[in-house]
Amino acid sequence: MNANDIQAHIEELVAEEHRLFEKGDSGELEAADRQRLSDVNVQLDRYYDLLRQRRARAEFGQDESLTAIRSGDTVEKYLQ
């Protein structure tokens, strides 16, 4: 997956997140939607992390393709 693919996937997830937020704002968010919103947030964290890894490797002249997407448990435990 190249940086453009990663960015495109992030944009799709952000669009879905916004649709779910709008659904919640209108009072139509169901339990399945809340779970999906939680899943989307974890996926966003994972893909933003992957993008940061690739950019850091590129900055230091390292092979970007050696990056790997980390688990949701890993990225959710990062300190903000």
N, CA, C and O atoms as a Tinker XYZ file with bonds, in Angstrom:
   320  protein
     1  N      0.863000   -1.177000    0.000000    73     2
     2  CA     0.000000    0.000000    0.000000    64     1     3
     3  C      0.901000    1.229000    0.000000    63     2     4     5
     4  O      1.762000    1.381000    0.867000    81     3
     5  N      0.694000    2.100000   -0.978000    73     3     6
     6  CA     1.522000    3.299000   -1.022000    64     5     7
     7  C      0.855000    4.445000   -0.255000    63     6     8     9
     8  O     -0.277000    4.326000    0.215000    81     7
     9  N      1.582000    5.546000   -0.146000    73     7    10
    10  CA     1.091000    6.678000    0.645000    64     9    11
    11  C     -0.222000    7.223000    0.101000    63    10    12    13
    12  O     -1.084000    7.640000    0.875000    81    11
    13  N     -0.389000    7.228000   -1.219000    73    11    14
    14  CA    -1.643000    7.716000   -1.800000    64    13    15
    15  C     -2.813000    6.808000   -1.442000    63    14    16    17
    16  O     -3.911000    7.290000   -1.165000    81    15
    17  N     -2.583000    5.495000   -1.445000    73    15    18
    18  CA    -3.627000    4.546000   -1.053000    64    17    19
    19  C     -4.004000    4.733000    0.414000    63    18    20    21
    20  O     -5.179000    4.699000    0.779000    81    19
    21  N     -2.998000    4.929000    1.236000    73    19    22
    22  CA    -3.240000    5.137000    2.670000    64    21    23
    23  C     -4.058000    6.405000    2.871000    63    22    24    25
    24  O     -5.041000    6.405000    3.613000    81    23
    25  N     -3.650000    7.487000    2.207000    73    23    26
    26  CA    -4.364000    8.757000    2.331000    64    25    27
    27  C     -5.805000    8.623000    1.846000    63    26    28    29
    28  O     -6.719000    9.155000    2.477000    81    27
    29  N     -6.016000    7.926000    0.745000    73    27    30
    30  CA    -7.371000    7.732000    0.208000    64    29    31
    31  C     -8.233000    6.942000    1.191000    63    30    32    33
    32  O     -9.409000    7.253000    1.382000    81    31
    33  N     -7.648000    5.927000    1.810000    73    31    34
    34  CA    -8.403000    5.132000    2.783000    64    33    35
    35  C     -8.754000    5.977000    4.004000    63    34    36    37
    36  O     -9.862000    5.877000    4.532000    81    35
    37  N     -7.821000    6.802000    4.449000    73    35    38
    38  CA    -8.091000    7.704000    5.574000    64    37    39
    39  C     -9.254000    8.629000    5.223000    63    38    40    41
    40  O    -10.150000    8.841000    6.040000    81    39
    41  N     -9.241000    9.171000    4.026000    73    39    42
    42  CA   -10.315000   10.081000    3.613000    64    41    43
    43  C    -11.671000    9.379000    3.576000    63    42    44    45
    44  O    -12.686000    9.977000    3.933000    81    43
    45  N    -11.698000    8.116000    3.147000    73    43    46
    46  CA   -12.944000    7.343000    3.165000    64    45    47
    47  C    -13.439000    7.140000    4.594000    63    46    48    49
    48  O    -14.632000    7.268000    4.873000    81    47
    49  N    -12.509000    6.822000    5.496000    73    47    50
    50  CA   -12.889000    6.617000    6.895000    64    49    51
    51  C    -13.390000    7.909000    7.525000    63    50    52    53
    52  O    -14.355000    7.894000    8.289000    81    51
    53  N    -12.744000    9.020000    7.212000    73    51    54
    54  CA   -13.175000   10.317000    7.749000    64    53    55
    55  C    -14.577000   10.649000    7.245000    63    54    56    57
    56  O    -15.408000   11.144000    8.007000    81    55
    57  N    -14.845000   10.382000    5.970000    73    55    58
    58  CA   -16.189000   10.638000    5.427000    64    57    59
    59  C    -17.228000    9.790000    6.141000    63    58    60    61
    60  O    -18.316000   10.268000    6.462000    81    59
    61  N    -16.891000    8.526000    6.388000    73    59    62
    62  CA   -17.834000    7.655000    7.108000    64    61    63
    63  C    -18.033000    8.150000    8.535000    63    62    64    65
    64  O    -19.153000    8.145000    9.046000    81    63
    65  N    -16.956000    8.575000    9.173000    73    63    66
    66  CA   -17.050000    9.105000   10.535000    64    65    67
    67  C    -17.977000   10.315000   10.560000    63    66    68    69
    68  O    -18.814000   10.435000   11.455000    81    67
    69  N    -17.838000   11.202000    9.596000    73    67    70
    70  CA   -18.703000   12.393000    9.540000    64    69    71
    71  C    -20.164000   12.013000    9.334000    63    70    72    73
    72  O    -21.053000   12.603000    9.946000    81    71
    73  N    -20.417000   11.016000    8.463000    73    71    74
    74  CA   -21.804000   10.561000    8.252000    64    73    75
    75  C    -22.395000   10.020000    9.559000    63    74    76    77
    76  O    -23.551000   10.285000    9.887000    81    75
    77  N    -21.590000    9.265000   10.290000    73    75    78
    78  CA   -22.079000    8.712000   11.558000    64    77    79
    79  C    -22.308000    9.809000   12.591000    63    78    80    81
    80  O    -23.280000    9.754000   13.344000    81    79
    81  N    -21.417000   10.811000   12.635000    73    79    82
    82  CA   -21.618000   11.943000   13.556000    64    81    83
    83  C    -22.907000   12.688000   13.218000    63    82    84    85
    84  O    -23.671000   13.062000   14.108000    81    83
    85  N    -23.139000   12.898000   11.929000    73    83    86
    86  CA   -24.369000   13.582000   11.504000    64    85    87
    87  C    -25.598000   12.780000   11.887000    63    86    88    89
    88  O    -26.610000   13.336000   12.314000    81    87
    89  N    -25.500000   11.478000   11.732000    73    87    90
    90  CA   -26.610000   10.600000   12.120000    64    89    91
    91  C    -26.864000   10.716000   13.628000    63    90    92    93
    92  O    -28.008000   10.736000   14.082000    81    91
    93  N    -25.781000   10.791000   14.382000    73    91    94
    94  CA   -25.913000   10.956000   15.830000    64    93    95
    95  C    -26.500000   12.296000   16.208000    63    94    96    97
    96  O    -27.294000   12.390000   17.143000    81    95
    97  N    -26.111000   13.342000   15.480000    73    95    98
    98  CA   -26.645000   14.678000   15.746000    64    97    99
    99  C    -28.146000   14.747000   15.521000    63    98   100   101
   100  O    -28.841000   15.531000   16.166000    81    99
   101  N    -28.642000   13.929000   14.608000    73    99   102
   102  CA   -30.085000   13.932000   14.350000    64   101   103
   103  C    -30.823000   12.912000   15.220000    63   102   104   105
   104  O    -32.029000   12.718000   15.066000    81   103
   105  N    -30.096000   12.262000   16.133000    73   103   106
   106  CA   -30.715000   11.328000   17.060000    64   105   107
   107  C    -31.002000    9.960000   16.472000    63   106   108   109
   108  O    -31.793000    9.203000   17.034000    81   107
   109  N    -30.381000    9.632000   15.363000    73   107   110
   110  CA   -30.663000    8.365000   14.684000    64   109   111
   111  C    -29.566000    7.322000   14.855000    63   110   112   113
   112  O    -29.592000    6.293000   14.180000    81   111
   113  N    -28.617000    7.559000   15.727000    73   111   114
   114  CA   -27.495000    6.634000   15.899000    64   113   115
   115  C    -27.923000    5.441000   16.746000    63   114   116   117
   116  O    -28.319000    5.588000   17.902000    81   115
   117  N    -27.838000    4.272000   16.153000    73   115   118
   118  CA   -28.217000    3.039000   16.848000    64   117   119
   119  C    -26.972000    2.366000   17.410000    63   118   120   121
   120  O    -25.853000    2.817000   17.162000    81   119
   121  N    -27.163000    1.297000   18.160000    73   119   122
   122  CA   -26.046000    0.599000   18.796000    64   121   123
   123  C    -25.022000    0.131000   17.766000    63   122   124   125
   124  O    -23.818000    0.251000   17.990000    81   123
   125  N    -25.488000   -0.395000   16.651000    73   123   126
   126  CA   -24.570000   -0.858000   15.604000    64   125   127
   127  C    -23.771000    0.314000   15.033000    63   126   128   129
   128  O    -22.600000    0.161000   14.685000    81   127
   129  N    -24.404000    1.480000   14.937000    73   127   130
   130  CA   -23.720000    2.674000   14.442000    64   129   131
   131  C    -22.653000    3.138000   15.432000    63   130   132   133
   132  O    -21.563000    3.551000   15.035000    81   131
   133  N    -22.973000    3.066000   16.714000    73   131   134
   134  CA   -21.993000    3.457000   17.733000    64   133   135
   135  C    -20.784000    2.534000   17.694000    63   134   136   137
   136  O    -19.649000    2.986000   17.841000    81   135
   137  N    -21.027000    1.240000   17.496000    73   135   138
   138  CA   -19.924000    0.284000   17.394000    64   137   139
   139  C    -19.100000    0.572000   16.147000    63   138   140   141
   140  O    -17.870000    0.537000   16.191000    81   139
   141  N    -19.776000    0.857000   15.034000    73   139   142
   142  CA   -19.060000    1.159000   13.797000    64   141   143
   143  C    -18.234000    2.431000   13.955000    63   142   144   145
   144  O    -17.110000    2.498000   13.457000    81   143
   145  N    -18.767000    3.435000   14.634000    73   143   146
   146  CA   -18.034000    4.673000   14.876000    64   145   147
   147  C    -16.772000    4.394000   15.684000    63   146   148   149
   148  O    -15.705000    4.936000   15.394000    81   147
   149  N    -16.901000    3.557000   16.681000    73   147   150
   150  CA   -15.739000    3.163000   17.480000    64   149   151
   151  C    -14.710000    2.448000   16.610000    63   150   152   153
   152  O    -13.514000    2.724000   16.704000    81   151
   153  N    -15.172000    1.534000   15.767000    73   151   154
   154  CA   -14.275000    0.802000   14.865000    64   153   155
   155  C    -13.586000    1.750000   13.882000    63   154   156   157
   156  O    -12.393000    1.613000   13.614000    81   155
   157  N    -14.334000    2.700000   13.353000    73   155   158
   158  CA   -13.770000    3.668000   12.411000    64   157   159
   159  C    -12.684000    4.488000   13.092000    63   158   160   161
   160  O    -11.634000    4.743000   12.501000    81   159
   161  N    -12.930000    4.902000   14.328000    73   159   162
   162  CA   -11.931000    5.689000   15.055000    64   161   163
   163  C    -10.634000    4.910000   15.256000    63   162   164   165
   164  O     -9.545000    5.469000   15.125000    81   163
   165  N    -10.749000    3.631000   15.572000    73   163   166
   166  CA    -9.553000    2.792000   15.739000    64   165   167
   167  C     -8.835000    2.652000   14.398000    63   166   168   169
   168  O     -7.610000    2.756000   14.333000    81   167
   169  N     -9.594000    2.416000   13.331000    73   167   170
   170  CA    -8.980000    2.286000   12.002000    64   169   171
   171  C     -8.275000    3.580000   11.589000    63   170   172   173
   172  O     -7.191000    3.544000   11.006000    81   171
   173  N     -8.890000    4.711000   11.891000    73   171   174
   174  CA    -8.244000    5.981000   11.583000    64   173   175
   175  C     -6.912000    6.102000   12.318000    63   174   176   177
   176  O     -5.909000    6.505000   11.729000    81   175
   177  N     -6.903000    5.758000   13.591000    73   175   178
   178  CA    -5.655000    5.815000   14.359000    64   177   179
   179  C     -4.602000    4.906000   13.749000    63   178   180   181
   180  O     -3.434000    5.283000   13.663000    81   179
   181  N     -5.000000    3.716000   13.327000    73   179   182
   182  CA    -4.057000    2.758000   12.738000    64   181   183
   183  C     -3.476000    3.282000   11.426000    63   182   184   185
   184  O     -2.273000    3.166000   11.191000    81   183
   185  N     -4.316000    3.853000   10.579000    73   183   186
   186  CA    -3.833000    4.325000    9.284000    64   185   187
   187  C     -3.056000    5.631000    9.394000    63   186   188   189
   188  O     -2.104000    5.841000    8.642000    81   187
   189  N     -3.441000    6.518000   10.317000    73   187   190
   190  CA    -2.627000    7.713000   10.550000    64   189   191
   191  C     -1.243000    7.307000   11.070000    63   190   192   193
   192  O     -0.231000    7.888000   10.679000    81   191
   193  N     -1.212000    6.311000   11.946000    73   191   194
   194  CA     0.063000    5.809000   12.453000    64   193   195
   195  C      0.913000    5.258000   11.311000    63   194   196   197
   196  O      2.111000    5.533000   11.244000    81   195
   197  N      0.309000    4.490000   10.421000    73   195   198
   198  CA     1.037000    3.934000    9.281000    64   197   199
   199  C      1.593000    5.048000    8.397000    63   198   200   201
   200  O      2.735000    4.979000    7.945000    81   199
   201  N      0.785000    6.066000    8.156000    73   199   202
   202  CA     1.238000    7.188000    7.347000    64   201   203
   203  C      2.410000    7.907000    8.030000    63   202   204   205
   204  O      3.379000    8.276000    7.366000    81   203
   205  N      2.327000    8.103000    9.331000    73   203   206
   206  CA     3.434000    8.734000   10.073000    64   205   207
   207  C      4.696000    7.886000    9.991000    63   206   208   209
   208  O      5.791000    8.422000    9.820000    81   207
   209  N      4.554000    6.560000   10.112000    73   207   210
   210  CA     5.711000    5.671000    9.996000    64   209   211
   211  C      6.382000    5.846000    8.639000    63   210   212   213
   212  O      7.602000    5.984000    8.553000    81   211
   213  N      5.579000    5.840000    7.586000    73   211   214
   214  CA     6.123000    5.955000    6.222000    64   213   215
   215  C      6.818000    7.299000    6.021000    63   214   216   217
   216  O      7.892000    7.363000    5.423000    81   215
   217  N      6.211000    8.359000    6.515000    73   215   218
   218  CA     6.816000    9.693000    6.358000    64   217   219
   219  C      8.125000    9.803000    7.143000    63   218   220   221
   220  O      9.087000   10.412000    6.674000    81   219
   221  N      8.152000    9.218000    8.326000    73   219   222
   222  CA     9.385000    9.248000    9.125000    64   221   223
   223  C     10.497000    8.481000    8.426000    63   222   224   225
   224  O     11.636000    8.947000    8.382000    81   223
   225  N     10.184000    7.315000    7.882000    73   223   226
   226  CA    11.200000    6.534000    7.177000    64   225   227
   227  C     11.699000    7.293000    5.950000    63   226   228   229
   228  O     12.896000    7.299000    5.663000    81   227
   229  N     10.786000    7.927000    5.232000    73   227   230
   230  CA    11.182000    8.693000    4.043000    64   229   231
   231  C     12.088000    9.858000    4.439000    63   230   232   233
   232  O     13.072000   10.148000    3.759000    81   231
   233  N     11.750000   10.516000    5.537000    73   231   234
   234  CA    12.538000   11.661000    5.999000    64   233   235
   235  C     13.988000   11.270000    6.283000    63   234   236   237
   236  O     14.903000   12.066000    6.072000    81   235
   237  N     14.193000   10.049000    6.760000    73   235   238
   238  CA    15.532000    9.603000    7.112000    64   237   239
   239  C     16.147000    8.680000    6.059000    63   238   240   241
   240  O     17.112000    7.965000    6.328000    81   239
   241  N     15.565000    8.710000    4.846000    73   239   242
   242  CA    16.133000    7.973000    3.733000    64   241   243
   243  C     16.018000    6.461000    3.849000    63   242   244   245
   244  O     16.800000    5.725000    3.249000    81   243
   245  N     15.038000    6.000000    4.623000    73   243   246
   246  CA    14.840000    4.568000    4.799000    64   245   247
   247  C     13.709000    4.074000    3.902000    63   246   248   249
   248  O     12.897000    4.855000    3.407000    81   247
   249  N     13.677000    2.779000    3.711000    73   247   250
   250  CA    12.671000    2.152000    2.843000    64   249   251
   251  C     11.285000    2.223000    3.490000    63   250   252   253
   252  O     11.040000    1.616000    4.533000    81   251
   253  N     10.396000    2.967000    2.860000    73   251   254
   254  CA     9.033000    3.137000    3.379000    64   253   255
   255  C      8.238000    1.843000    3.358000    63   254   256   257
   256  O      7.321000    1.661000    4.159000    81   255
   257  N      8.582000    0.952000    2.454000    73   255   258
   258  CA     7.806000   -0.281000    2.315000    64   257   259
   259  C      7.997000   -1.233000    3.495000    63   258   260   261
   260  O      7.291000   -2.235000    3.607000    81   259
   261  N      8.946000   -0.924000    4.371000    73   259   262
   262  CA     9.173000   -1.780000    5.536000    64   261   263
   263  C      8.240000   -1.456000    6.701000    63   262   264   265
   264  O      8.348000   -2.054000    7.772000    81   263
   265  N      7.339000   -0.524000    6.495000    73   263   266
   266  CA     6.373000   -0.194000    7.546000    64   265   267
   267  C      5.250000   -1.224000    7.562000    63   266   268   269
   268  O      4.996000   -1.905000    6.569000    81   267
   269  N      4.598000   -1.321000    8.687000    73   267   270
   270  CA     3.475000   -2.250000    8.828000    64   269   271
   271  C      2.392000   -1.588000    9.664000    63   270   272   273
   272  O      2.673000   -0.811000   10.576000    81   271
   273  N      1.166000   -1.909000    9.339000    73   271   274
   274  CA     0.062000   -1.373000   10.124000    64   273   275
   275  C      0.069000   -2.060000   11.489000    63   274   276   277
   276  O      0.164000   -3.284000   11.586000    81   275
   277  N     -0.030000   -1.258000   12.523000    73   275   278
   278  CA    -0.007000   -1.785000   13.893000    64   277   279
   279  C     -1.419000   -2.115000   14.340000    63   278   280   281
   280  O     -2.398000   -1.628000   13.776000    81   279
   281  N     -1.502000   -2.938000   15.349000    73   279   282
   282  CA    -2.811000   -3.351000   15.866000    64   281   283
   283  C     -3.535000   -2.184000   16.519000    63   282   284   285
   284  O     -2.921000   -1.204000   16.942000    81   283
   285  N     -4.840000   -2.310000   16.591000    73   283   286
   286  CA    -5.641000   -1.299000   17.270000    64   285   287
   287  C     -5.250000   -1.159000   18.735000    63   286   288   289
   288  O     -5.223000   -0.053000   19.275000    81   287
   289  N     -4.947000   -2.292000   19.378000    73   287   290
   290  CA    -4.523000   -2.238000   20.780000    64   289   291
   291  C     -3.260000   -1.412000   20.949000    63   290   292   293
   292  O     -3.124000   -0.658000   21.913000    81   291
   293  N     -2.351000   -1.557000   20.021000    73   291   294
   294  CA    -1.085000   -0.814000   20.101000    64   293   295
   295  C     -1.302000    0.679000   19.944000    63   294   296   297
   296  O     -0.852000    1.463000   20.779000    81   295
   297  N     -1.988000    1.079000   18.880000    73   295   298
   298  CA    -2.125000    2.518000   18.630000    64   297   299
   299  C     -3.078000    3.185000   19.612000    63   298   300   301
   300  O     -2.953000    4.383000   19.864000    81   299
   301  N     -4.003000    2.458000   20.158000    73   299   302
   302  CA    -4.934000    3.057000   21.124000    64   301   303
   303  C     -4.276000    3.312000   22.471000    63   302   304   305
   304  O     -4.804000    4.073000   23.282000    81   303
   305  N     -3.141000    2.691000   22.716000    73   303   306
   306  CA    -2.444000    2.881000   24.000000    64   305   307
   307  C     -1.361000    3.936000   23.933000    63   306   308   309
   308  O     -0.688000    4.183000   24.933000    81   307
   309  N     -1.170000    4.576000   22.764000    73   307   310
   310  CA    -0.206000    5.668000   22.650000    64   309   311
   311  C     -0.659000    6.820000   23.526000    63   310   312   313
   312  O     -1.855000    7.076000   23.671000    81   311
   313  N      0.292000    7.500000   24.097000    73   311   314
   314  CA    -0.029000    8.708000   24.860000    64   313   315
   315  C     -0.295000    9.848000   23.894000    63   314   316   317
   316  O      0.439000   10.028000   22.922000    81   315
   317  N     -1.320000   10.602000   24.150000    73   315   318
   318  CA    -1.669000   11.732000   23.278000    64   317   319
   319  C     -0.900000   12.957000   23.666000    63   318   320
   320  O     -1.061000   14.008000   23.046000    81   319
